[in-house]
Amino acid sequence: MMMALTVVTVALSFFLPVSLGISREQILMTGCILTVLLGVWLSAWLGNRVLRDAQIFFADDDGRLYVLDARLFVQYRRGFPGFAQMDRDMRKEKETILQQMRKEHLMPARAAEILKVDSIRERSRNYSLVCRVKYGHGSMGRRTYLLAKGYEDERGLLWELERRKSWQPALEMRKDRTSVFILLSTLLFAVCTGICILSHPSVACLPQTIYFPCLGMDFVFVWLLIYLIVKRRRGE
């Protein structure tokens, strides 16, 4: 679909300027914007569908709730053909996992137990679940899951999650140090920015040789800061 829109845009850029007096640059810019918007929409739609098919929520005989992502068992592939192959492999792996659970009554090693739900936020396409979980190897932490709308027995699952909003975890959670890392990254970013300003040729208070190394460090720290802020916002 995106390829077809690109081809149509290029074709229109050759014919419409002659008939309507529109500049070729305007047509190409409009087509580029429409293609990007279509790509973003398709990515969100495909991501939501894959998320709904990949996640497995299940409870054991004792009432403990677990979550598992079937994509952990699938090899990563690039491109649209690779995406289609990953989707097929993921569906097969998910069915295999469910069959093994029904026959052997054993929890997969990579499944995480949901001990407590801190918050449930409804969005247009999914629910954002901030949960405290216990991993298979015994460690505990806070994790954000996106529950795509349309999940099988969605109402029953939401009821189980709501029940766990008042539960208390059995073990002490790890201390959240994200705020400390955000503060440290902000300070380092500010220091590097200050050095970049002082070493710029227009200011020349510091040697110009350190300008580009500090500019590179600035780029690293700003992306690290964005990553930590997003992680903090997601509750991880």
C-alpha positions in Angstrom: 0.0 0.0 0.0 2.8 2.4 0.9 4.7 1.5 -2.3 1.6 2.1 -4.4 1.1 5.5 -2.8 4.7 6.4 -3.5 4.4 5.3 -7.2 1.2 7.3 -7.6 2.8 10.4 -6.0 5.7 10.3 -8.4 3.4 9.8 -11.4 1.2 12.7 -10.3 4.3 14.9 -9.9 4.9 14.6 -13.7 1.4 15.1 -15.0 -0.5 17.4 -12.6 2.0 20.3 -12.8 1.3 20.6 -16.5 -2.5 20.4 -16.2 -3.2 22.3 -12.9 -0.2 24.5 -12.6 0.9 22.9 -9.3 4.6 22.7 -8.6 6.2 19.3 -8.6 7.8 20.0 -5.2 4.4 20.6 -3.6 3.1 17.3 -4.9 6.1 15.3 -3.8 6.0 16.9 -0.3 2.3 16.1 0.0 2.9 12.6 -1.1 5.8 12.2 1.3 3.7 13.4 4.3 0.8 11.1 3.3 3.1 8.1 3.0 4.7 8.8 6.4 1.2 9.2 8.0 0.1 5.9 6.4 3.2 4.2 7.6 2.7 5.3 11.2 -0.9 4.2 11.1 0.0 0.8 9.6 2.7 0.3 12.2 0.4 1.1 15.1 -2.3 -1.2 13.7 0.1 -4.1 13.0 1.8 -3.6 16.4 -1.5 -3.8 18.2 -2.5 -6.9 16.3 0.8 -8.6 16.9 0.7 -7.6 20.6 -2.8 -9.2 21.0 -1.7 -12.4 19.4 1.7 -12.6 21.1 0.8 -12.1 24.8 -0.5 -15.0 26.8 -2.2 -14.4 30.2 -3.0 -17.5 32.2 -3.7 -18.6 35.8 -2.6 -21.8 37.6 -4.7 -24.0 39.9 -3.8 -21.8 42.9 -5.1 -18.6 41.3 -1.7 -17.1 40.5 -1.7 -15.0 37.3 1.1 -15.2 34.8 2.0 -13.5 31.6 4.2 -14.7 28.7 5.2 -13.1 25.4 5.4 -15.7 22.6 7.8 -13.4 20.6 10.6 -14.4 23.0 10.7 -17.8 21.3 10.8 -16.5 17.7 13.9 -15.5 15.8 14.0 -11.9 14.7 13.7 -11.2 11.0 13.9 -8.0 9.0 11.6 -6.6 6.3 8.0 -7.3 5.4 8.7 -11.0 4.4 10.5 -11.4 7.7 7.7 -9.9 9.6 5.2 -12.3 8.0 7.5 -15.2 8.8 7.8 -14.1 12.4 4.1 -13.7 12.7 3.6 -17.3 11.5 6.3 -18.7 13.7 4.9 -16.8 16.7 1.4 -18.2 16.2 2.8 -21.8 16.0 4.9 -21.3 19.1 2.0 -19.9 21.0 -0.2 -22.9 20.1 2.7 -25.2 21.1 3.0 -23.5 24.5 -0.7 -23.7 25.1 -0.9 -27.4 24.2 2.1 -28.1 26.5 0.4 -26.2 29.4 -2.8 -28.1 28.9 -1.1 -31.5 28.8 1.7 -31.2 31.3 0.2 -28.4 33.6 3.7 -26.7 33.8 4.4 -23.0 33.6 7.0 -21.9 31.0 10.3 -20.9 32.5 10.1 -17.4 30.9 6.6 -16.7 32.3 6.4 -13.8 34.8 3.9 -13.9 37.7 1.9 -10.8 38.2 2.0 -10.1 42.0 0.3 -6.7 42.0 -1.2 -4.2 39.5 -0.2 -0.6 40.3 -2.4 1.0 37.6 -4.6 0.2 34.6 -5.0 3.0 32.0 -7.4 2.6 29.1 -6.3 3.9 25.8 -7.9 3.9 22.3 -6.4 0.6 21.2 -5.1 -1.0 24.4 -4.8 -0.9 28.2 -1.5 0.1 29.9 -0.8 -2.2 32.8 1.9 -1.2 35.3 2.5 -4.4 37.3 4.9 -5.7 39.9 6.1 -9.1 38.7 8.2 -12.0 39.8 10.3 -13.6 37.1 11.1 -17.3 36.7 14.6 -17.0 38.1 13.2 -15.4 41.3 14.0 -11.7 40.9 11.2 -9.1 41.2 10.6 -5.8 39.4 8.1 -3.4 37.9 7.0 -3.9 34.4 4.6 -2.2 32.0 2.4 -4.4 29.7 0.1 -3.3 26.9 -3.1 -5.3 26.7 -4.5 -4.9 23.3 -8.3 -4.6 23.1 -10.0 -7.6 21.6 -8.1 -10.1 23.7 -9.8 -13.4 24.3 -11.9 -13.2 27.5 -10.8 -9.6 27.9 -13.5 -8.8 30.5 -12.5 -11.7 32.7 -8.8 -10.8 32.5 -9.5 -7.2 33.4 -11.4 -8.4 36.4 -8.5 -10.5 37.5 -6.2 -7.6 37.1 -8.5 -5.3 39.0 -8.4 -7.7 41.9 -4.7 -7.5 42.1 -4.7 -3.7 42.5 -5.2 -4.1 46.2 -2.8 -7.0 46.7 0.6 -6.6 48.4 3.7 -8.4 47.0 5.1 -11.1 49.2 8.7 -9.9 48.9 10.3 -6.5 49.0 10.7 -4.9 45.6 13.9 -3.6 44.2 14.5 0.1 44.8 13.6 2.4 41.9 16.8 4.2 40.9 15.5 5.6 37.6 15.1 9.1 39.2 18.8 9.1 40.2 19.9 8.1 36.7 17.7 10.8 35.2 19.2 13.5 37.5 22.8 12.3 36.7 22.1 12.2 33.0 20.6 15.7 33.2 23.7 17.0 35.0 26.1 15.4 32.5 24.1 16.8 29.6 24.2 20.3 31.1 28.0 20.0 31.7 28.6 18.9 28.1 26.4 21.5 26.7 28.2 24.2 28.7 31.6 23.0 27.5 30.3 22.9 23.9 29.2 26.6 24.2 32.5 27.7 25.7 34.6 25.8 23.1 32.6 27.0 20.1 34.7 29.1 17.7 32.3 32.1 18.3 33.1 32.0 22.0 36.5 30.5 22.1 36.8 30.4 25.9 38.0 26.8 25.8 40.1 24.9 23.2 38.1 24.2 20.0 39.5 20.6 19.8 37.1 19.5 22.6 34.0 20.9 20.8 33.1 17.9 18.7 33.8 15.3 21.3 31.6 17.1 23.8 28.9 17.5 21.1 29.0 13.7 20.6 28.7 13.2 24.3 25.7 15.6 24.3 24.0 13.5 21.7 24.5 10.3 23.8 23.3 11.9 27.0 20.2 13.4 25.5 19.1 10.0 24.1 19.9 8.3 27.4 17.8 11.0 29.1 14.9 10.4 26.7 15.1 6.6 27.3 15.1 7.0 31.1 12.2 9.4 31.0 10.1 7.1 28.9 11.0 4.2 31.1 10.0 6.2 34.2 6.7 7.2 32.6 5.9 3.5 31.7 6.6 2.6 35.3 9.5 0.2 34.5 
